[in-house]
Amino acid sequence: MSRIHLVVEAVGAQLPELAERARRGGPRVASPDDFLDFAARAEDAGVDALFYADFLGKPRAQFAARPLIPFEPLTALSAIAARTSSIGLIATASTTFSEPYTLARQIASLDNLSGGRAGWNIVTSIQGAGNYGQDLAAKDERYARAAEVTDAVLALWASWDPAYRRPRGGFVDTDAIADVHFSGAHVTLDGWLDVPSDRQGRPVLFQAGSSAAGLTFAARYADAVFGINPSRSGAIRTRTRLRELAAAQGRDPGAVKYLPGVRLFVDDELDTVESPGLRDAVGALLGVPLGGLDLDAPLPDRILAARGRVDTQSAPITGTVEGLWDLAAEPGTTLRELLGVYRNGSGFLSLAGSARSIADTLLGWVDDGAADGFVLGAGGSVDEVYRQVIPLLRAAGRYRDHYAGSTLRDHLEVP
């Protein structure tokens, strides 16, 4: 049986403990030391990687409610690299607001500084265009640019001869570095990269889009996909579709890991109280009014029938909407369950209860083909996951006792 992979959000998974500290009168804003301590604890637990999500242009109200400064990911992860030795470091960087040479150079630098532990979470961004004096392009156009940017970055990373060795009596044999010429509708590049590839060959590529364009992009480029789906059957369909698309690209479908986001509440219960505005918020996401429905009755057929009339592809985050619809379509799902998933996990899989029940559910998803592992975000205490859930996964022979390799590629078992 395959080993389960676990990646932890460097920002999101810290939020519960930081919020609790603030409630007790402690500092309201996380310091750099908080990030370093959080990373050290994750590494002690044998986690595959830290996933540093980033949003360029977060709404002010949301920013004000969070007890931390969201440092620029590559800068923060470089500091973490110096204080860790094994854990992977995945930085989010936008193809919409960055140029290929800058991205290639920055991420390759992190890969070298960390000894081959870097990953790039490729995003096209859904907000923040005003910070760059732009209007946000349509989703399809953003993905078209993303493909060109990624192709150019990969060409830069591949421009160093893999057999390169530092010559005697000199610093760099520049004949081992190819020039890169790239010309597309969105990107033009004529240059060369001054940072070599590291021991893992190239940084690992992550992608988090769940729209048709996002999955097609992931199937072409991604080593791992961060998914959003609280429904086991929905996750199975998404993972199956992703693997089919990868095979159509001529790739080994097993080379693409599917890692749904998860919120874990060990020895706790999910909040099932309907808060003001929650029903309207979820109804707006689904594109169907939920007023007047019984909280504890199965969702009626007229609600489920509305899915075919909703354009989920145009949603800012398609995965959230598709995942909620997948859960709604499961027989017997009630409105209370649907609202609870969004309230407790923003549409991600949310699990509460004993460590045993949580471990069994995670393993069940992997064994059923719904996931290759998970990305752990804001839920309950992440330390309780390390203390109680991971030992059960180890006892089942499905989680590492120690890091067997030194690179992120080793940890995720991607070629």
C-alpha positions as CSV (number, residue, x, y, z in Angstrom):
1,M,0.0,0.0,0.0
2,S,1.2,3.5,-0.8
3,R,2.6,5.9,1.7
4,I,0.4,8.9,2.7
5,H,1.9,12.3,2.0
6,L,1.3,15.3,4.3
7,V,2.0,18.9,3.5
8,V,1.2,21.7,6.0
9,E,0.2,25.2,5.2
10,A,2.9,27.5,6.6
11,V,0.4,30.3,7.2
12,G,-3.1,28.8,7.5
13,A,-2.3,25.9,9.9
14,Q,-0.7,28.5,12.3
15,L,-3.9,30.6,12.5
16,P,-5.7,28.7,15.2
17,E,-2.8,28.8,17.7
18,L,-2.0,32.4,16.9
19,A,-5.7,33.4,17.4
20,E,-5.8,31.5,20.7
21,R,-2.7,33.3,21.8
22,A,-4.2,36.6,20.9
23,R,-7.4,35.8,22.9
24,R,-5.2,35.1,25.9
25,G,-3.6,38.5,25.7
26,G,-0.5,37.6,23.8
27,P,1.0,39.3,20.7
28,R,-1.6,39.8,18.0
29,V,0.9,39.7,15.2
30,A,3.1,36.7,14.5
31,S,6.8,37.3,14.5
32,P,9.4,35.7,12.2
33,D,10.3,33.4,15.1
34,D,6.8,32.0,15.1
35,F,7.3,30.9,11.5
36,L,10.7,29.3,12.3
37,D,9.3,27.5,15.4
38,F,6.3,26.3,13.4
39,A,8.6,24.9,10.7
40,A,10.8,23.1,13.2
41,R,7.8,21.4,14.7
42,A,6.6,20.3,11.3
43,E,10.0,18.9,10.5
44,D,10.2,17.0,13.8
45,A,6.9,15.4,12.8
46,G,8.3,14.3,9.4
47,V,6.0,16.4,7.3
48,D,6.8,16.3,3.5
49,A,6.7,20.1,3.1
50,L,5.5,23.5,4.2
51,F,3.1,25.0,1.7
52,Y,3.3,28.8,1.8
53,A,0.1,30.2,0.2
54,D,0.0,33.8,-0.8
55,F,-2.6,36.3,-2.0
56,L,-1.5,39.5,-3.7
57,G,-4.2,42.0,-2.6
58,K,-6.0,40.4,0.3
59,P,-9.2,42.4,1.3
60,R,-8.5,44.7,4.2
61,A,-11.2,43.3,6.4
62,Q,-9.8,39.8,6.1
63,F,-6.2,41.0,6.6
64,A,-7.3,42.8,9.8
65,A,-8.8,39.7,11.2
66,R,-5.7,37.6,10.9
67,P,-3.0,37.7,13.6
68,L,0.0,37.6,11.4
69,I,1.8,39.4,8.6
70,P,1.8,37.3,5.4
71,F,5.5,37.7,4.6
72,E,6.6,37.3,1.0
73,P,6.9,33.5,0.5
74,L,10.4,33.2,-1.0
75,T,11.9,35.5,1.6
76,A,10.2,33.7,4.5
77,L,11.1,30.3,3.2
78,S,14.7,31.3,2.7
79,A,14.9,32.1,6.4
80,I,13.2,28.8,7.2
81,A,15.7,27.0,5.0
82,A,18.5,28.2,7.1
83,R,16.9,26.8,10.3
84,T,15.8,23.4,8.9
85,S,17.5,20.5,7.2
86,S,15.0,18.2,5.6
87,I,11.4,19.6,5.2
88,G,10.3,20.7,1.7
89,L,9.6,24.4,1.1
90,I,6.9,25.3,-1.4
91,A,6.5,29.0,-2.4
92,T,3.5,30.5,-4.1
93,A,4.5,32.8,-6.9
94,S,2.2,34.4,-9.6
95,T,2.7,34.0,-13.3
96,T,0.4,37.0,-13.9
97,F,2.5,39.5,-12.0
98,S,6.0,38.0,-12.4
99,E,8.4,37.5,-15.3
100,P,10.0,34.1,-16.1
101,Y,13.6,35.1,-15.5
102,T,12.8,36.6,-12.0
103,L,10.8,33.5,-11.1
104,A,13.4,31.0,-12.3
105,R,16.2,32.8,-10.5
106,Q,14.4,33.3,-7.2
107,I,13.1,29.7,-7.0
108,A,16.4,28.2,-8.1
109,S,18.1,30.2,-5.5
110,L,15.8,28.8,-2.8
111,D,16.5,25.3,-4.1
112,N,20.2,25.8,-3.8
113,L,20.1,27.5,-0.4
114,S,17.9,24.6,0.9
115,G,19.9,21.8,-0.7
116,G,17.1,20.8,-3.1
117,R,14.0,21.3,-1.0
118,A,12.2,23.9,-3.1
119,G,8.8,23.8,-4.8
120,W,6.9,26.3,-6.8
121,N,3.1,26.6,-6.3
122,I,2.1,28.1,-9.7
123,V,-0.8,30.5,-9.5
124,T,-2.4,32.9,-11.9
125,S,-3.8,35.1,-9.1
126,I,-7.5,36.1,-8.6
127,Q,-6.9,39.6,-7.1
128,G,-4.3,42.2,-6.6
129,A,-4.0,43.5,-10.2
130,G,-4.3,47.1,-9.0
131,N,-1.0,46.7,-7.1
132,Y,0.7,46.3,-10.5
133,G,-1.3,48.9,-12.4
134,Q,-3.2,46.3,-14.3
135,D,-6.7,45.0,-14.9
136,L,-7.1,41.3,-14.1
137,A,-7.3,39.3,-17.3
138,A,-9.9,36.6,-17.9
139,K,-9.2,33.2,-16.5
140,D,-8.4,31.5,-19.8
141,E,-6.0,34.4,-20.8
142,R,-4.3,34.1,-17.4
143,Y,-3.7,30.4,-17.9
144,A,-2.4,31.0,-21.5
145,R,0.2,33.4,-20.0
146,A,0.9,30.9,-17.2
147,A,1.8,28.2,-19.7
148,E,4.2,30.5,-21.5
149,V,5.8,31.7,-18.2
150,T,6.2,28.1,-17.0
151,D,7.7,26.9,-20.3
152,A,10.2,29.8,-20.1
153,V,11.1,29.0,-16.5
154,L,11.6,25.3,-17.3
155,A,13.8,26.3,-20.2
156,L,15.9,28.5,-18.0
157,W,16.2,25.7,-15.3
158,A,17.2,23.2,-18.0
159,S,19.8,25.6,-19.6
160,W,22.6,24.4,-17.4
161,D,24.3,21.2,-18.6
162,P,23.3,18.5,-16.0
163,A,26.8,17.1,-16.2
164,Y,28.2,20.5,-15.2
165,R,31.1,20.5,-12.8
166,R,33.1,23.5,-11.6
167,P,36.3,23.6,-13.7
168,R,39.7,23.7,-12.2
169,G,41.2,27.1,-12.1
170,G,37.9,28.8,-12.8
171,F,34.6,29.6,-11.2
172,V,32.0,28.7,-13.9
173,D,32.4,27.1,-17.3
174,T,29.9,29.4,-19.1
175,D,29.9,27.1,-22.2
176,A,27.8,24.7,-20.0
177,I,25.0,27.3,-19.9
178,A,22.8,27.5,-22.9
179,D,21.2,30.7,-24.1
180,V,17.4,30.7,-23.8
181,H,15.3,32.3,-26.6
182,F,11.6,32.3,-26.1
183,S,8.9,34.2,-27.9
184,G,5.2,33.8,-27.3
185,A,2.0,35.8,-27.3
186,H,2.6,36.8,-23.6
187,V,6.3,36.2,-22.9
188,T,9.5,37.1,-24.7
189,L,12.9,36.1,-23.3
190,D,16.4,36.3,-24.6
191,G,19.0,35.5,-22.0
192,W,20.5,33.0,-19.7
193,L,20.2,31.9,-16.1
194,D,23.0,32.5,-13.6
195,V,21.8,30.0,-11.0
196,P,22.3,26.3,-11.6
197,S,19.9,23.5,-10.9
198,D,20.3,21.7,-7.6
199,R,20.4,18.1,-6.6
200,Q,16.7,17.4,-7.2
201,G,17.1,18.3,-10.9
202,R,14.6,21.2,-10.8
203,P,12.2,22.5,-8.2
204,V,8.9,20.6,-7.7
205,L,5.9,22.1,-9.4
206,F,2.6,22.5,-7.6
207,Q,-0.7,23.8,-8.9
208,A,-4.0,24.5,-7.2
209,G,-6.5,25.4,-9.9
210,S,-9.6,23.1,-10.1
211,S,-11.3,24.6,-13.2
212,A,-11.1,22.8,-16.5
213,A,-8.3,25.2,-17.5
214,G,-6.6,24.6,-14.2
215,L,-6.7,20.8,-14.4
216,T,-5.5,20.9,-18.0
217,F,-2.6,23.1,-16.9
218,A,-1.8,20.8,-13.9
219,A,-1.9,17.7,-16.1
220,R,0.8,19.3,-18.4
221,Y,3.1,20.7,-15.7
222,A,2.4,19.8,-12.1
223,D,4.2,17.2,-10.0
224,A,1.5,17.7,-7.3
225,V,-2.0,19.3,-7.2
226,F,-3.5,21.0,-4.1
227,G,-7.2,20.1,-4.4
228,I,-10.4,21.4,-2.8
229,N,-13.1,18.7,-2.3
230,P,-15.0,17.7,0.9
231,S,-16.6,14.8,-1.0
232,R,-14.8,11.5,-1.3
233,S,-16.6,10.5,-4.5
234,G,-15.9,14.0,-5.9
235,A,-12.2,13.8,-5.1
236,I,-12.1,10.4,-6.8
237,R,-13.5,11.9,-10.0
238,T,-11.1,14.8,-9.9
239,R,-8.0,12.6,-9.3
240,T,-9.2,10.2,-12.0
241,R,-9.7,13.1,-14.4
242,L,-6.3,14.6,-13.6
243,R,-4.6,11.3,-14.2
244,E,-6.4,10.9,-17.5
245,L,-5.4,14.3,-18.7
246,A,-1.8,13.6,-17.6
247,A,-1.8,10.4,-19.7
248,A,-3.1,12.3,-22.7
249,Q,-0.1,14.7,-22.3
250,G,2.1,11.6,-22.6
251,R,3.0,11.7,-18.9
252,D,2.9,8.9,-16.4
253,P,-0.4,9.5,-14.6
254,G,1.1,8.1,-11.4
255,A,3.7,10.9,-11.4
256,V,1.1,13.5,-10.5
257,K,0.1,13.6,-6.8
258,Y,-3.3,14.7,-5.8
259,L,-3.4,16.3,-2.3
260,P,-6.8,17.7,-1.2
261,G,-6.8,20.3,1.5
262,V,-8.0,19.1,4.9
263,R,-9.0,20.7,8.3
264,L,-8.5,18.4,11.2
265,F,-10.0,18.9,14.7
266,V,-8.6,16.1,17.0
267,D,-10.7,15.3,20.0
268,D,-13.2,18.0,19.0
269,E,-16.4,18.6,17.2
270,L,-17.3,20.6,14.2
271,D,-19.3,23.8,14.7
272,T,-22.8,23.0,13.4
273,V,-24.5,26.2,14.4
274,E,-25.8,28.3,11.5
275,S,-24.2,31.7,11.8
276,P,-25.9,34.9,10.4
277,G,-25.3,35.2,6.7
278,L,-23.8,31.7,6.3
279,R,-26.8,30.3,4.3
280,D,-26.8,33.3,2.0
281,A,-23.0,33.1,1.5
282,V,-23.1,29.4,0.5
283,G,-26.1,30.0,-1.6
284,A,-24.3,32.7,-3.5
285,L,-21.3,30.4,-4.1
286,L,-23.6,27.6,-5.4
287,G,-25.6,30.1,-7.5
288,V,-28.9,28.9,-5.9
289,P,-30.9,30.4,-3.0
290,L,-31.0,28.2,0.1
291,G,-33.7,30.2,2.0
292,G,-36.5,28.2,3.6
293,L,-34.7,24.8,3.5
294,D,-34.9,22.5,6.6
295,L,-31.4,22.4,8.1
296,D,-31.5,18.7,8.9
297,A,-33.4,17.3,5.9
298,P,-31.6,15.9,2.8
299,L,-31.2,18.6,0.2
300,P,-34.2,18.5,-2.1
301,D,-34.0,17.5,-5.8
302,R,-34.8,21.0,-7.0
303,I,-31.6,22.3,-5.4
304,L,-29.5,19.5,-6.8
305,A,-31.0,20.0,-10.3
306,A,-29.8,23.6,-10.2
307,R,-26.2,22.4,-10.6
308,G,-26.6,22.0,-14.3
309,R,-27.5,25.6,-14.7
310,V,-24.6,27.0,-12.7
311,D,-21.4,28.1,-14.4
312,T,-18.9,26.9,-11.9
313,Q,-16.0,27.5,-14.3
314,S,-16.4,31.3,-14.0
315,A,-16.2,31.2,-10.2
316,P,-13.0,32.9,-8.7
317,I,-12.1,29.5,-7.0
318,T,-13.8,26.8,-9.0
319,G,-12.7,24.0,-6.7
320,T,-14.6,25.4,-3.7
321,V,-17.9,25.6,-5.7
322,E,-17.4,22.2,-7.4
323,G,-16.5,20.6,-4.1
324,L,-19.5,21.9,-2.3
325,W,-21.7,20.7,-5.2
326,D,-20.1,17.3,-5.1
327,L,-20.9,17.1,-1.4
328,A,-24.4,18.3,-1.9
329,A,-24.9,15.5,-4.5
330,E,-24.0,12.8,-2.0
331,P,-27.1,10.9,-0.9
332,G,-28.5,12.2,2.3
333,T,-26.4,15.4,2.6
334,T,-28.3,18.0,4.7
335,L,-28.0,21.7,4.5
336,R,-26.5,21.7,8.0
337,E,-23.7,19.5,6.8
338,L,-23.1,21.6,3.7
339,L,-23.0,24.8,5.8
340,G,-20.7,23.2,8.3
341,V,-18.1,22.2,5.7
342,Y,-17.9,25.8,4.6
343,R,-18.0,27.3,8.1
344,N,-15.3,25.0,9.4
345,G,-13.1,24.6,6.4
346,S,-14.0,27.0,3.6
347,G,-15.1,24.1,1.5
348,F,-12.2,21.8,2.3
349,L,-12.6,18.3,3.8
350,S,-13.1,18.9,7.6
351,L,-12.7,16.0,10.0
352,A,-13.4,16.0,13.8
353,G,-13.3,13.4,16.4
354,S,-10.8,10.9,17.8
355,A,-7.3,10.6,16.3
356,R,-8.2,7.0,15.3
357,S,-11.3,8.0,13.4
358,I,-9.4,10.8,11.6
359,A,-6.5,8.5,10.7
360,D,-8.9,5.9,9.4
361,T,-10.7,8.4,7.2
362,L,-7.4,9.8,5.8
363,L,-6.2,6.3,4.9
364,G,-9.6,5.4,3.5
365,W,-9.4,8.3,1.1
366,V,-6.0,7.2,-0.1
367,D,-7.0,3.6,-0.4
368,D,-10.1,4.5,-2.4
369,G,-8.2,6.6,-4.9
370,A,-9.5,9.9,-3.7
371,A,-6.0,11.3,-2.6
372,D,-2.3,10.6,-2.5
373,G,-2.0,12.6,0.6
374,F,-3.3,15.9,2.1
375,V,-2.5,19.6,2.6
376,L,-3.2,20.4,6.3
377,G,-4.6,23.9,6.8
378,A,-6.4,25.9,9.5
379,G,-8.5,23.6,11.7
380,G,-7.7,22.5,15.2
381,S,-4.3,22.2,16.8
382,V,-1.7,21.0,14.3
383,D,0.4,19.8,17.2
384,E,-2.4,17.3,18.2
385,V,-2.2,16.0,14.6
386,Y,1.5,15.5,15.1
387,R,1.1,14.0,18.5
388,Q,-1.9,11.7,18.0
389,V,-2.7,11.2,14.3
390,I,0.7,10.7,12.7
391,P,1.8,7.9,15.1
392,L,-1.3,6.0,14.0
393,L,-0.4,6.4,10.4
394,R,3.1,5.3,11.2
395,A,1.8,2.2,13.1
396,A,-0.1,1.3,9.9
397,G,3.1,1.4,8.0
398,R,1.8,4.3,5.9
399,Y,3.9,7.3,7.1
400,R,7.6,7.8,7.4
401,D,9.6,7.3,10.6
402,H,12.4,9.5,9.2
403,Y,13.3,11.4,6.0
404,A,14.8,8.8,3.7
405,G,16.0,11.3,1.2
406,S,17.2,14.9,1.2
407,T,15.0,16.6,-1.4
408,L,11.4,17.5,-1.7
409,R,11.2,15.3,-4.8
410,D,12.4,12.4,-2.6
411,H,9.8,13.2,0.0
412,L,6.8,13.3,-2.4
413,E,8.1,10.3,-4.4
414,V,7.8,12.1,-7.7
415,P,10.3,11.3,-10.6
